[in-house]
Amino acid sequence: MPGLSAELVQQLYRTPPDRFVAARDAAVADARRAGDPTTARQLARLRRPTVAAWLVNLLAIRRPELVADLVQLADALRVAQRELRGPRLRELSAQRRAVVGALVAEVRKLAAAEPDAPPANRLPLAEVEETLNAAFSDVEVAEQVRAGRLLRAASYAGFGEVPRPQLRLVTGDDEEREAERPTRRPGPQRGRPEAAPRPDRAAERAEQAEKAAQRAARAERARQRRALDRELAKAQADQERAEAELTEATGQERDGAAVLDGLEAELAELERRRAVAEQDLSRAKLARRAAERAVTVARRRAGEVEAAVEALAAEEGDADPGGGAAD
């Protein structure tokens, strides 16, 4: 393999989470067989996404043009937030809600087209929506969404890139009215006494209380986020350890299966040789029995011939004495 390709990574992150580890391990094995340990290590470091993250990745991979529109709108929203332009901000916010709703509907369609996707009533579409909303406020999340390599759902409790500064909202009408307003010069005016400033203390206190509540809420969310991040880090460490143990156990199982296959092959060869030896032994036994029968027949025949020879000799002996006297 020439190296870790984006197409291979996209193929893995298109895979449903319950089959991600098996697909990744298969790709690692292919890379090792191809003699590419660097790619194998890079593949082994890829982590399984959650179901919500997989759905967002599926959207980015299948419909990249929709995600590009989301990122473009997010950039425009961040610019409007920094400039604090009220009408433009309201317009873009309405577009954001419409775009997020359309993208969630598209995610539902893409999931329905995947054969191994969870059923529609179990899709974490709320987490998908939170992640898409977070992409409008967090550049890093937006880039992860666009790359299609998100590992977990993201959320953002506030609005904009940073907490809103304590400034008055400026609109075009306010600037025009400010320019038309005459400059007040110091000193008393003729015909009536100078009016003392009368600030709205209640409104100011209410605004301060609201800002304090917002700061407290942000602090609480930050505390919860830190706690969840710690818990997530521990869970991911446990997952990585379990996956490493699974990979090791899978390798041991594969090695054991190879040894067993070899032993079974050897056993089959021994069984074949045993059958051949048993056949040879059977033939030898038959040959021995035939030879024993032949020996018996030959011995009996030899005995008969010996008896005949002895009988003939005896007859000749009986005949010889008379013949000797005649000589």
ZAMARGU-4260 file (C-alpha; in steps of 0.2 Angstrom, whole numbers, plus 5000, padded with zeros to 4 digits):
<rodrens>
0) 5000/5000/5000 | 5007/5017/4996 | 5000/5025/5012 | 4985/5029/5022 | 4972/5035/5009
5) 4958/5047/5013 | 4947/5035/5003 | 4951/5021/5015 | 4948/5032/5030 | 4931/5038/5023
10) 4926/5020/5019 | 4930/5015/5038 | 4920/5030/5044 | 4905/5026/5033 | 4905/5009/5042
15) 4892/5008/5056 | 4900/5008/5073 | 4895/4990/5078 | 4906/4984/5063 | 4919/4998/5063
20) 4932/4988/5074 | 4931/4972/5063 | 4933/4983/5047 | 4948/4992/5054 | 4956/4976/5060
25) 4954/4969/5043 | 4962/4984/5035 | 4976/4983/5047 | 4979/4964/5042 | 4978/4969/5024
30) 4991/4982/5026 | 5003/4970/5036 | 5001/4957/5022 | 5005/4971/5009 | 5021/4974/5019
35) 5016/4992/5025 | 5018/4993/5044 | 5017/5012/5044 | 4999/5011/5037 | 4995/4997/5048
40) 4999/5007/5064 | 4990/5022/5057 | 4974/5012/5054 | 4976/5004/5071 | 4975/5021/5079
45) 4958/5025/5072 | 4945/5025/5085 | 4927/5019/5083 | 4914/5034/5082 | 4898/5035/5092
50) 4882/5032/5083 | 4878/5051/5083 | 4896/5055/5076 | 4894/5041/5063 | 4878/5049/5057
55) 4886/5066/5055 | 4901/5058/5046 | 4889/5049/5035 | 4881/5066/5031 | 4898/5074/5027
60) 4904/5059/5016 | 4888/5057/5007 | 4882/5075/5005 | 4898/5086/5006 | 4889/5100/4998
65) 4876/5102/5012 | 4890/5102/5025 | 4900/5115/5015 | 4884/5126/5015 | 4883/5124/5034
70) 4901/5129/5036 | 4899/5144/5025 | 4884/5150/5035 | 4893/5147/5051 | 4907/5158/5045
75) 4894/5172/5041 | 4886/5170/5058 | 4902/5172/5067 | 4906/5188/5058 | 4889/5195/5062
80) 4891/5190/5080 | 4908/5199/5081 | 4901/5214/5073 | 4885/5213/5083 | 4873/5218/5069
85) 4856/5214/5075 | 4846/5212/5059 | 4859/5202/5050 | 4861/5191/5065 | 4843/5188/5066
90) 4842/5183/5048 | 4856/5171/5049 | 4850/5164/5065 | 4833/5160/5056 | 4844/5152/5041
95) 4853/5142/5054 | 4838/5134/5061 | 4831/5130/5044 | 4848/5122/5038 | 4850/5112/5054
100) 4832/5105/5052 | 4835/5101/5034 | 4852/5092/5038 | 4844/5082/5052 | 4830/5076/5040
105) 4844/5072/5027 | 4853/5062/5041 | 4837/5052/5044 | 4836/5048/5025 | 4854/5042/5024
110) 4852/5031/5039 | 4837/5023/5032 | 4847/5019/5016 | 4861/5010/5026 | 4857/4991/5028
115) 4866/4990/5045 | 4860/5007/5053 | 4850/5007/5069 | 4831/5008/5068 | 4823/5025/5065
120) 4816/5026/5083 | 4834/5023/5090 | 4843/5036/5080 | 4851/5049/5091 | 4845/5063/5081
125) 4845/5076/5095 | 4864/5073/5097 | 4866/5075/5079 | 4856/5092/5080 | 4867/5098/5095
130) 4883/5093/5085 | 4877/5103/5070 | 4873/5118/5081 | 4890/5117/5089 | 4898/5118/5072
135) 4891/5135/5070 | 4900/5141/5086 | 4916/5131/5086 | 4928/5131/5071 | 4936/5115/5077
140) 4920/5106/5077 | 4915/5113/5060 | 4931/5106/5053 | 4929/5089/5061 | 4911/5089/5054
145) 4917/5094/5036 | 4931/5081/5037 | 4919/5067/5041 | 4930/5060/5055 | 4920/5065/5071
150) 4922/5053/5085 | 4908/5059/5097 | 4894/5071/5097 | 4898/5089/5102 | 4887/5102/5110
155) 4888/5121/5114 | 4877/5129/5127 | 4880/5147/5122 | 4880/5157/5106 | 4894/5164/5096
160) 4913/5160/5097 | 4915/5168/5114 | 4903/5175/5127 | 4895/5191/5121 | 4904/5207/5128
165) 4895/5219/5138 | 4891/5231/5124 | 4875/5239/5118 | 4868/5232/5102 | 4872/5244/5087
170) 4861/5245/5072 | 4861/5257/5057 | 4846/5267/5064 | 4855/5270/5080 | 4870/5277/5071
175) 4859/5288/5061 | 4850/5295/5076 | 4867/5297/5085 | 4873/5308/5071 | 4858/5318/5070
180) 4857/5322/5089 | 4864/5339/5093 | 4879/5340/5104 | 4875/5346/5122 | 4887/5359/5128
185) 4891/5361/5146 | 4883/5374/5157 | 4864/5379/5161 | 4852/5382/5147 | 4842/5398/5146
190) 4823/5397/5150 | 4824/5381/5161 | 4835/5373/5174 | 4847/5359/5169 | 4839/5342/5170
195) 4849/5330/5181 | 4853/5313/5174 | 4840/5299/5179 | 4847/5282/5175 | 4835/5267/5176
200) 4843/5259/5191 | 4831/5244/5191 | 4835/5240/5173 | 4853/5241/5176 | 4852/5229/5191
205) 4841/5217/5181 | 4854/5217/5167 | 4868/5214/5180 | 4858/5200/5188 | 4855/5192/5171
210) 4874/5193/5167 | 4878/5186/5183 | 4866/5171/5180 | 4873/5169/5163 | 4891/5168/5170
215) 4885/5156/5184 | 4877/5145/5171 | 4892/5145/5160 | 4903/5140/5175 | 4892/5126/5179
220) 4892/5120/5161 | 4911/5121/5161 | 4911/5111/5177 | 4900/5098/5170 | 4910/5098/5153
225) 4926/5095/5163 | 4918/5081/5173 | 4911/5073/5157 | 4928/5075/5148 | 4937/5066/5162
230) 4924/5052/5162 | 4925/5051/5143 | 4944/5050/5144 | 4943/5036/5156 | 4930/5027/5145
235) 4940/5029/5130 | 4955/5022/5139 | 4945/5007/5145 | 4939/5005/5127 | 4957/5006/5120
240) 4963/4994/5132 | 4948/4982/5129 | 4951/4984/5110 | 4970/4980/5112 | 4965/4964/5122
245) 4953/4960/5109 | 4966/4962/5095 | 4978/4951/5105 | 4966/4938/5109 | 4960/4938/5091
250) 4979/4935/5085 | 4981/4921/5098 | 4965/4913/5092 | 4971/4914/5074 | 4988/4907/5079
255) 4979/4893/5088 | 4968/4889/5074 | 4983/4888/5062 | 4992/4876/5074 | 4976/4866/5075
260) 4975/4865/5056 | 4992/4859/5055 | 4990/4846/5068 | 4974/4840/5059 | 4983/4839/5043
265) 4997/4829/5051 | 4984/4818/5059 | 4975/4815/5042 | 4992/4810/5034 | 4995/4798/5048
270) 4978/4791/5046 | 4981/4788/5028 | 4998/4780/5031 | 4989/4769/5044 | 4976/4763/5032
275) 4990/4759/5019 | 5000/4749/5032 | 4984/4740/5038 | 4981/4735/5020 | 4999/4729/5018
280) 4998/4719/5034 | 4982/4711/5028 | 4990/4706/5012 | 5005/4699/5021 | 4994/4689/5033
285) 4985/4681/5017 | 5002/4677/5009 | 5008/4669/5026 | 4993/4658/5027 | 4994/4653/5009
290) 5013/4649/5012 | 5008/4639/5027 | 4996/4629/5017 | 5009/4626/5003 | 5021/4620/5016
295) 5009/4608/5023 | 5005/4601/5006 | 5023/4599/5002 | 5027/4591/5018 | 5013/4578/5016
300) 5019/4575/4998 | 5037/4573/5004 | 5031/4561/5017 | 5022/4551/5004 | 5037/4550/4992
305) 5048/4545/5006 | 5037/4531/5011 | 5036/4525/4993 | 5055/4526/4992 | 5057/4516/5008
310) 5044/4503/5002 | 5054/4501/4985 | 5070/4499/4994 | 5063/4486/5005 | 5056/4476/4990
315) 5073/4478/4982 | 5081/4471/4998 | 5070/4456/4998 | 5075/4452/4980 | 5094/4454/4982
320) 5098/4438/4993 | 5093/4425/4980 | 5102/4434/4966 | 5118/4434/4976 | 5119/4415/4979
325) 5117/4412/4960 | 5133/4422/4957
</rodrens>
